[in-house]
Amino acid sequence: MSSLKARIEQVRQAGHKALGMFITSGFPDLTATPDLLKAIDAGGADFIELGMPFSDPLAEGIPIQRSSERALAAGVTMKDTLRFAAEFAAGSDTPLVLMGYGNPIMRYGIDKFFKDARSSGVQGVILPDVLPAPDSPFFRAATENGVDTICLVSPTTPPERAERIDALSSGFVYAVSVTGVTGTDKGDTQPIVDYLRRIRPSIVRNALMVGFGIRSAEDVRSMAAETDGAIVGSALVNLVSACWDNPDLSRSQRLAEVESFVRDLKSGTLS
């Protein structure tokens, strides 16, 4: 499996922008995740974020909150999520990242989690509620097991802090496009563009990816212009929810809708 940094650099060398896609593990049911990962991969995603469901996902908007609730109600566990990751990694070269929160990892065991994540083919983790610090047990365990730690910057992050976050990150730095939760309407995009232009010079060690509120190929095109690529989550979760709740669609039709949506988003990354 390609490393995150290598995959994003490969895309950059081709003159394009990278596309990351997010889907919640165990959503909309336990049998769907493996097929959804394959459909997202077939649509052309350059890497995939697999959400680790949690009962209190502070950075997530309503769509992803509800997807976590639905997955937890279906009985998804951390072991399920790692199993889904391993099954995907066995059949694809596309990097896989786990996104979630510190509490479930602490319950699983921090050292055990990162060891098992690495053996499952996971390339990186995004933990919005874990303070970026070199002496953090999360960061230490990730480094010891060769798992990238992807940190976030936001419109309120000063340049000097962005430089420290860049130094602590590996894989890429995640630029949150708005001050708020996932799925938030971006509104006027010029302030976002100005923020990305301001923060970009501080990110020299890693690629810079932008996410939150990106819903279409045009959104991808406009936001990725100032970064190395874009990440889409809530829009995909909404599509999956609508498809799986539509009794008139077969499973193959639902997966085809997902693949087509990702392919359309990917068109926004091409020069």
C-alpha positions in Angstrom: 0.0 0.0 0.0 1.3 3.5 -0.9 2.1 5.8 1.9 0.0 8.9 2.2 2.8 11.3 1.5 3.9 9.2 -1.5 0.4 9.1 -2.9 -0.3 12.8 -2.6 3.1 13.6 -4.1 2.4 11.2 -7.0 -0.8 13.1 -7.7 1.0 16.4 -7.4 3.7 15.3 -9.8 0.9 14.5 -12.3 -0.2 18.1 -12.1 -3.4 17.3 -10.2 -4.9 17.7 -6.7 -5.5 14.8 -4.3 -9.0 13.7 -3.3 -9.8 12.3 0.1 -13.1 10.7 1.0 -14.6 10.0 4.4 -17.1 7.3 5.3 -18.1 6.1 8.8 -17.3 2.5 9.7 -20.4 0.3 10.2 -22.6 2.8 8.4 -25.3 2.4 7.2 -24.9 -1.2 8.4 -22.1 -3.7 9.2 -22.3 -5.4 5.8 -22.0 -2.2 3.8 -18.6 -0.8 4.8 -16.4 -3.2 2.8 -18.4 -2.6 -0.4 -18.5 1.1 0.2 -14.7 1.3 0.5 -14.4 -0.6 -2.8 -16.9 1.8 -4.5 -15.1 4.9 -3.2 -11.8 3.4 -4.3 -13.2 2.6 -7.8 -14.5 6.1 -8.1 -10.9 7.4 -7.9 -10.3 8.6 -4.3 -6.6 9.1 -3.7 -7.0 8.1 0.0 -9.9 7.2 2.2 -10.8 8.2 5.8 -12.7 5.6 7.7 -14.5 7.1 10.7 -14.3 5.4 14.0 -17.8 5.8 15.5 -18.0 7.6 18.8 -21.0 8.7 20.9 -19.7 12.3 21.2 -18.0 13.4 18.0 -17.4 17.0 18.8 -16.1 18.2 15.4 -18.8 16.5 13.4 -22.0 18.0 12.0 -25.4 16.4 12.0 -24.8 13.9 9.0 -21.7 12.3 10.5 -23.1 12.4 14.0 -26.1 10.5 12.8 -23.9 8.0 10.9 -22.0 7.3 14.1 -25.2 6.8 16.0 -26.5 4.4 13.3 -23.2 2.5 13.2 -23.1 2.2 17.0 -26.7 1.0 17.1 -25.8 -1.7 14.6 -23.1 -2.9 17.0 -19.9 -1.8 15.3 -16.8 -2.1 17.4 -13.2 -1.0 17.0 -12.2 -4.5 16.1 -14.8 -4.4 13.2 -13.3 -1.1 12.0 -9.8 -2.6 12.0 -11.1 -5.7 10.3 -12.7 -3.5 7.6 -9.3 -1.7 7.2 -7.4 -4.9 6.9 -9.8 -6.4 4.3 -9.6 -3.2 2.2 -5.8 -3.0 2.5 -5.4 -6.6 1.3 -7.0 -5.7 -2.0 -6.1 -2.1 -2.7 -3.0 0.2 -2.9 -5.1 3.3 -1.9 -4.0 4.7 1.5 -6.5 4.3 4.4 -6.7 6.8 7.3 -8.7 6.3 10.5 -10.5 9.4 11.9 -12.0 9.6 15.3 -11.6 10.6 18.9 -9.2 9.7 21.8 -11.7 8.0 24.2 -12.4 4.9 22.1 -8.7 4.5 21.5 -7.9 4.8 25.2 -10.6 2.1 26.0 -9.0 -0.1 23.4 -5.5 0.6 24.7 -3.4 3.3 23.0 -0.3 1.1 22.3 -2.4 -1.9 21.2 -4.5 0.3 18.9 -1.6 1.7 17.0 0.0 -1.7 16.7 -3.2 -3.2 15.5 -3.9 -0.3 13.2 -0.5 -0.6 11.5 -0.9 -4.4 11.1 -4.3 -3.7 9.5 -2.7 -1.6 6.8 -3.8 1.8 8.3 -1.5 4.6 7.1 -2.5 7.4 9.4 -4.9 8.8 12.0 -6.8 12.0 12.5 -7.8 12.7 16.1 -9.4 16.2 16.4 -9.7 16.1 20.2 -6.1 15.0 20.9 -3.7 17.9 21.6 -0.7 17.9 19.2 2.3 17.3 21.4 5.4 15.2 20.9 5.1 13.7 24.4 1.5 12.7 23.9 1.1 8.9 24.3 -1.0 9.0 21.1 1.8 10.6 19.1 4.5 8.5 20.7 2.6 5.2 20.0 1.8 6.3 16.4 5.5 7.1 15.7 6.7 3.8 17.2 4.3 1.9 15.0 4.9 3.9 11.8 1.4 5.4 11.6 1.1 9.0 10.4 -0.4 11.6 12.7 -2.4 14.1 10.8 -3.1 17.4 12.7 -5.5 20.2 11.9 -5.3 23.9 11.4 -8.3 26.3 11.2 -9.0 29.9 10.3 -8.1 30.9 13.8 -4.7 29.2 13.8 -1.9 31.8 13.9 1.0 31.1 11.5 3.5 30.3 14.2 1.2 27.6 15.6 0.7 26.3 12.1 4.4 25.9 11.8 4.5 23.8 15.0 1.5 21.7 13.8 3.3 21.1 10.5 6.4 19.9 12.4 4.3 17.5 14.5 2.3 16.2 11.5 3.1 13.5 9.0 1.1 12.4 6.0 -0.5 15.8 5.5 -1.9 18.8 7.4 -5.7 19.1 7.5 -6.9 22.6 6.9 -10.5 23.0 8.3 -12.2 25.4 5.9 -14.5 27.0 8.4 -14.7 27.6 12.2 -17.4 25.0 13.0 -18.2 21.4 12.4 -18.2 19.1 9.4 -20.9 19.8 6.8 -21.0 23.5 7.7 -22.1 25.7 4.8 -19.0 27.6 3.6 -20.9 30.8 2.6 -18.7 33.4 1.0 -15.6 31.4 0.0 -13.2 34.4 -0.3 -12.3 34.5 3.4 -11.5 30.8 3.1 -9.3 31.4 0.2 -7.5 34.3 2.0 -7.0 32.0 5.1 -5.6 29.2 3.0 -3.2 31.6 1.2 -2.1 33.0 4.6 -1.5 29.6 6.2 0.1 27.9 3.2 3.6 29.4 3.7 3.7 27.9 7.2 3.2 24.3 5.9 6.5 23.3 4.4 7.0 19.7 5.7 3.7 18.3 4.6 1.0 18.5 2.0 -2.0 20.7 2.9 -5.5 19.3 2.4 -8.7 21.2 2.9 -12.0 19.8 4.2 -15.4 20.7 5.8 -18.3 21.9 3.7 -17.0 20.6 0.4 -19.9 19.0 -1.5 -19.3 19.2 -5.3 -16.7 19.0 -8.0 -16.7 22.8 -8.2 -16.2 23.1 -4.5 -13.2 20.7 -4.8 -11.8 22.8 -7.7 -12.1 26.1 -6.0 -10.9 25.0 -2.5 -8.1 22.8 -3.8 -6.7 25.7 -5.9 -4.9 26.9 -2.7 -3.9 23.5 -1.3 -2.7 20.1 -2.4 -6.2 18.7 -2.5 -9.6 18.4 -0.8 -11.5 16.0 1.5 -15.2 15.3 1.3 -17.2 13.6 4.1 -20.7 14.8 5.0 -21.8 15.0 1.3 -20.9 11.4 0.8 -22.5 10.3 4.1 -25.7 12.1 3.0 -25.7 10.3 -0.3 -25.2 6.9 1.3 -28.0 7.5 3.7 -30.4 8.5 0.9 -29.4 5.5 -1.2 -29.7 3.0 1.6 -33.0 4.4 2.8 -34.4 4.1 -0.8 -36.1 0.7 -1.1 -36.4 1.1 -4.9 -32.6 0.9 -5.3 -30.8 -2.4 -5.3 -27.4 -2.8 -3.5 -25.5 -2.6 -6.8 -27.4 0.5 -7.8 -26.6 2.1 -4.4 -22.9 1.3 -4.8 -22.9 2.6 -8.4 -24.3 5.9 -7.1 -21.4 6.2 -4.6 -18.8 5.4 -7.2 -20.3 7.9 -9.7 -20.4 10.6 -7.0 -16.7 10.1 -6.1 -15.8 10.0 -9.8 -17.5 13.4 -10.3 -15.7 14.9 -7.3 -12.4 13.5 -8.7 -13.0 15.5 -11.9 -12.7 18.7 -9.8 -9.0 17.7 -9.0 -7.9 17.3 -12.6 -6.1 20.1 -14.4 
